[in-house]
Each structure stands twice: as C-alpha cells, then as structure tokens.
Amino acid sequence: MLVLEKRPTPSKGWAWGTPFLAVALTMIAGGAMFALLGKDPVEAIRTIFWDPLFNAQFASYSRPQLLVKAAPLILIAIGLSLGFRAGIWNIGAEGQYIMGAVFGAAAGLALYPAETRWIFPLMIVAGAFGGFLWAMIPAILKTKFRTNEILVSLLLVYVAENILASMALGALRNPEGGGFPGSRNLSQWPAAANKELIAGTGLHWGVVAAVIAVIAAYVLLQRHILGFQIKLSGQAPRAARFAGVKPETLVVLCMGLSGALAGLAGVFEVAGPAGQISIDFNQGYGFTAIIVAFLGRLHPVGILLAGLLMALTYIGGELAQFMLGLPSAAIQAFQGMLLFFLLAVDVLSNYRIRLASFGREAR
C-alpha cells in the first residue's frame, strides 16, 4: 500500500515543482470535464492557453488584455503574500479592492468636471487609503479582541459589495445617466482616466504599479529586516517573539499593506478597464489573487508569472465561451481546479510517497 512519510526537511525541488505539476493535472482534469460537456478537450485547452497568444486572429486583442487582467491580480497577490508568509490570513482582499475603487472614484467625481493633472494622483491616494481602511477593521479586531481575521475579512467582502451597490444606485450615480445605476465613465474623463501609456500594448499605470510592487516586495523580503521578521513569524512564531518581533504590529502592517495594494488595484481598474462604479464592478480578482499568491509560492517573481498565467485563463476562458460555447461556470471550475490540485500536490513538499506492506504497517 502507499503511505506518506514525513520528510526530515521540506523539499525545495518539490516546492517549486508542484505548481507545474498542478497546472498539468488541471489541464488533464479540465480536459475530462470539457469532454463530459461534449467539447473537444484538446481544442478547449488550446483555445484557453494557446490561441490568445499565438493565433493571429485573436492575438492583437488578447495580448494587450493579458497585462490588463494580470495587473490587479499581481498587485493584490503581492499584498496577500506578505501576510500569508507571516501567518496572517487576509481572505477579504475582494472587499478591499471594492472599497479602493469606491474611495478613488468618489475622490475624483467630487471634483468633476475640473481638468487638472492632480485628480488622478488624488484618486490613487484615496483608493489606497480606502483599501487600507477596510483592512484595518479585521486587523484591529484581531489585535484588540483576538477575533479571527479570516472570518472578519471574508464577511466584510459582503458588506463592501452592498456599499458598492448603494454607491452605484445612490451617491455616485451619474445624474445624467437617465436613472440607470452606475457612475460617470471615468475612463472618458481625461483628468481621471487611467490611460494606456503605449497604444495597443495594454500598458497602463496599474501595470507599472504591479511591476513596482513585485520589485519592492522582492527587496523587502530579501534585503530588509522587516522581510526577515515576516518570514520568521510565519516559519517559527515563538522564535520571532524571542527575536523581538511584535505580532500585533506585524498584523497591522501586513494587513495594511495588503489592503492598500488591493485598493490600488481597485482604483486603477475603475479609472481604466472598468471605467465606472457599477453594481457588477467586482469580478472576483480578490479571491483569484489567493490562487495567484499560492501558485507563485508566495514569491514576488513567482507571483508575477502566476498572475500572467491566471490572466491567460481569464482571456482564454472568455474566448472558449465565445468560440466553443463553453459555459462560464465550467471556466470558473477550471480555474478553481488549479488551486485544488496545487494544495493537493503541495503535500509532496513535506511528505514522500513510499510503498509499504500491510504487515510492516501493522507492526
């Protein structure tokens, strides 16, 4: 029979190899699911992973969209990874993303129709503050009252969604919109638009911020005492306390950073690709970023690559829905399989599989 035997030390080879194995298993299981839906599994996988990048018919549109979709995932995942490394579980980045968009849009629309170059920077600051403020609720409750940050941050997502709907129908609704829900289109207001920096590439300020976040996180984790404290707190909490690390301070800092980055992702999205505050503004980026963080092994460079891969599944999934008639639920299940298989095979980092006889196990 097969048994799991704990390794003396975690395997670095398996730690970095399991994401590739998880992707392969996801393709196999996803292909089986597509076959059950009556679709050609090879064609479906090719449409999701190959056609958006290398099929001339779609690449001119899909390649720029890769950066557009990846930017918020990378920004949010970088923030989450810092907390996850320290054993601080912020699961409510979706709510912080929403509140960043609401705060940023509100700051800009309060000055409409002024034309000044300071409006967009003001929106960025307001968006980061909105995400930070929303993340401080579970952070303070955890440090002061020992509440569970997983439950509090997750429940606050639903509160944020209701605030979003309220803003789209009330305070931020476009007075010239004929009564329809939704704010003014910020992407069409030059002073507030998150403009494409190089035409036809999808490169906007959100992409720039994501790259800066990757570099800053790498430097923080590899070259700064705070990065050492974050890693030590996650790997050996008791040793971290003996080393002078204050858990409460680390909770506030990690939650605040992840909230601010999620808020930035929200404001860049509402001022650019989404364009406005609407009831259906949130697209699950905050939850998908959790998959990106773990797929990237909580490493900044890994998160960059994982964000691009997950963005590819978004774009390829939309293409598969259009070209092959696949239901959106199947694409979401396919994306969920990635986290499922990653968690499943991740056990190989700490355990090895070996063959044992029944007699030996009984003894």
N, C-alpha and C positions, 0 to 999 in steps of 0.2 A: 504494500500500500504506500501511497505518497503521504509524506508528513513534512511539516515546516519545521526547520531547525534554525534557531536564532543565531545570527552571525555574531562573532566576537565584537566586530565593529561594522558600522554601516558601509555598504559597498558603494564607492564613488562611481564605479563603472555603471552599476545598475541605476544609481540615482540620476545619471544623465541619459542612460539608455532607455529607461521606462517611458519617457514622453514619445519617443519614436515608436516604441512597441505599442503604446496606447493609440497612436494615430493609425498604425497598421491594423490593429484589431477593430478600431472604429470603422475603417473602410470595409473590412470584411463583414462585420455585423450590420453596418449600414447598407451594404450591397444586398445582404439577405433580406433586410426589411424592404428595400426598394423592389426586390424580386417578388415578395409577397404582395406588394401593391400592384403587381402586373407591369412593372417597368424593367427595362434592361439595366441590370446593376452596373455593368461596365460603362454604359453610356451615361448613367446618372453620376457616377463617381467622376468620370471625365468632364462632365458638364460643370460640376462643382469646383474641381481643383485645376483643371487644365484650360478649359475654354476661356475663362475670364482673363487669363494672362497671355495665351498664345494663339487663340483663334482670332484672326484678323477681323472677323465680322463683329466681335464684341469687345476686343481689347482696347480700342480707342476710348470707349466709355468706361470699361471696367478697371483699367489700370489706375486712372486718377481716383476712382472711387475707393480703391484699396487704401490709400492714405487717409481719405475722408472717414472711412469706417474704422480704421485702425487707431487713429489718434485718440479718441475718447477712451477706447479700451486700454491703451497703453498708459495714458495718464492716470486713470482710475486704478489700474492694476499695480502700478508703481507705488501709489499711496497705500494700497491694501497690503502689499508685500512687506512693507516696513513693520506694520502691526503684526502680521502673521508670523514674521520672524521672531518677534518679541513675545509671542503667545497671546497677542491681543486680537480678538476676533471681531472685526468690524464687518458685519454682513449687510449693513444698511447703506452701502455706497450709492445705491439707486436713489434713495431719498435725498442724499447729499447732492447728487447730480441734479435732481429736480430743483432743489432749493437754490443751488447755484444759478440755474437758468432763470428762476423766478426773480431772485435778487438782482442779477445782472440786467435782465430785461426791464425790470421796474426802474432801476437807476437810469437806464438810457431813455426810456419812454417818459420819465419825469421831465426831461429836457427837450422833448420833441416840440417843434421841428428845428431846433437850433442846429447850426452847422459849425462845429468846432472839432478839432482833432483830439480834444481831451475826452470826448464822450466814450469812445471805445475803451481807452485805458481805464476810465472810471467804471465801466461795466465789468471789466476784468477783475478789478479790485473788489467790487460789490459781489460778483459771483463767487470768488474765492472766500470772501467773508461769509456768504450765505451757506456754503458747504461746510466751512469751519464751525459756524454757529450750530448747525444741525448735528454735527458730530460731537460737539461739546455736551449735548444732552446725555447720551449714554456714557460719555467719559466721566462727567461729574457725578452722575448717579452711581457709577461703578466705584469711583474713588471715595465718595462720601457715604454711600449706603450699601456698598458691596452687591449691587444688582448685577445681573448677567448681561454683559454688553451685547451678546449675540441676540437675545430676545428683544432688548430695548431698541437696538439699532434696526433690527428687522421690522418691528412693529411701527417704527417711525417712518418707514417707507410708505405705508398705507396712509399715514397722516399727511405726508408730503404730497401724495397723489391727490388727496382731497383738497389740499391747498392749491395745487396746480389747477384742478377743475374749477375751483372757486375764482381764481385769478382770471382764467380764460373766459368765464361767464360773467365776471364782475369787474373788479378794479382795473384790470389790464385789457379788457375787451376793447376792440377797435370801435370808436364811436362812429366811424364812417363805414363800418362793415355790414350795415343792414340788419343788425341784430344777431348775426351769426357769431358763435363763440370763437375766441381767438384774438390775439393782439394784433397790432400793426405788423407788417412784414419788415423786420429789422434788416434783413439782407438787402432790401431795396432802398434803405436809408443810408446814404454814403457815410454819414458820420458814425453810424453804429454797426456797419456791416463788417463781418469777418471775411475780408476779401481774399480771393485767390491770388497768391503772391506771384506765381508764374503761370500764365494762362495755359490751360489744358493739362496741368500736372496734378491738380487736386491739392497742391501745397498751400495751406493757409496757416494762420497764426497758431491754431490748435496743434498742427503737426510740429511746428517749431517748438512749442511748449512741451510736447511729448518727448522730443529728442533731448531737450534741455533737462527734463525730468529724469530721463534714463541716465544721462551723464552725471547729473548731480547725485542721484541715488547710488551710482557705482562709486563715486568718490567718497560719499558719506560712509558707505559700508566697508570700503577697503582702506580708507586713509584717515578717518576721523574717529575720535574717541566715542562719539555718540553711536556710530555704527558698530563699534566693538561692544558697547553696552547693550544695544538692541539684539545682537546675535547671542551674547552671553545670557541675556534674560530668557531667550527662547530655549537655549540648549541646557542651561543649568541655573534655574531661578535662585536656588539657595546660594550658589557661588556668587551670583550677581549681587545679592544683598550684602554678602561679606565684602564684596569689592566696592561697596558704597553706592550702588545703583538704587535709586528711589523708584519703586514700582509705580507709585501714584503719578509721579512726574512723567514717567515713560508712557503711561496710559494716555495722559492728556496730550503729550507731544505727538505720539503716533496717531491717535485718533484725530487730532487737529490737522496734521499733515495730510492724512488720507482724505479727510473731509474737504480741505482746501483744494486738493488736486481734483477730487470729484466735482467740486463746484466750478473749477476752471473748465473742466470738460463740458459741463452743462452750459456755461455762458458762451463758449466757443461754438457749441452746437446750435444754440438758439439764435446766435448772431450770424450763423453761416448756413450749413446744410438744412437745418430745420426751418430757420427764418422767423419763427414766431412761437409765442406761448400758445399752446393748444391743449385740448383735453387729452389727446393721444400723443403728446410730445415724447414721453419716456418710451424707450424701445428696449429696455432691459439691459442696457450697457453695464449698469452697476452690478448686476448678477453675473453677466457673461464675463466681466473682468475677473471674477473669482476663479473661473476656469483658466483664464489667461495667466493669472498670477501663479497658479499651481503648475500649469503646463510649462511655464518658463522657469520652474524650480525656484521661484521667489528671487531670481537673479535678474538684475536690470536688463542685461543683454538678452537673456532667455525670454524675458517678458516682451521685449521689442519684437523678437522673432515670432513668439506665440501670438502676439497681437495681430501681426500681419497674417498669420495663418487663420486665426479666427475671423478676421475681416474677410478673408478669401471665402470662408464658408458662408458668410452673410451674402456676399455678392454672388457666389456660385449658386447658393440656395435660391436666391431670387431668380436667377437665370434658369435653374432647373424647374422652378414653379411655372415660369413662362413658357419654356420650350418643351418640357416633358409632362406638364400638368401635375406635378407632384404637389400634394397638399402642404401648406405651411407647417402644420403640426409634425409632419414627417421630417422636415428640415430641422425643426426645433429639437425633435427627439434625436436626430443625428448629432447635433451639437452637444446635447446632454450626454450622449454615449461617450464622448471624448473625456469628460470628467469622470464618468463611471469607470471606464477602463483605466484611466490614469490612477485613480485611487485603488483599483483592484490590483494592478501590477506593481504599484508602488511598494507593496509588501515585500517584493523581492529585494529591495534595498536593505532591509533589515533581517530578512529570513532567506534561507536557501531551501530548495525542494530536494528531498532525498527519498530514496526507496528503502522501505523498512518492512521486514516480515512481521506477521501478526504475533509470532512467538516472542520476538525481540521486544515488540511494543508492550506485550503483556508483562514481561519481566521488568 
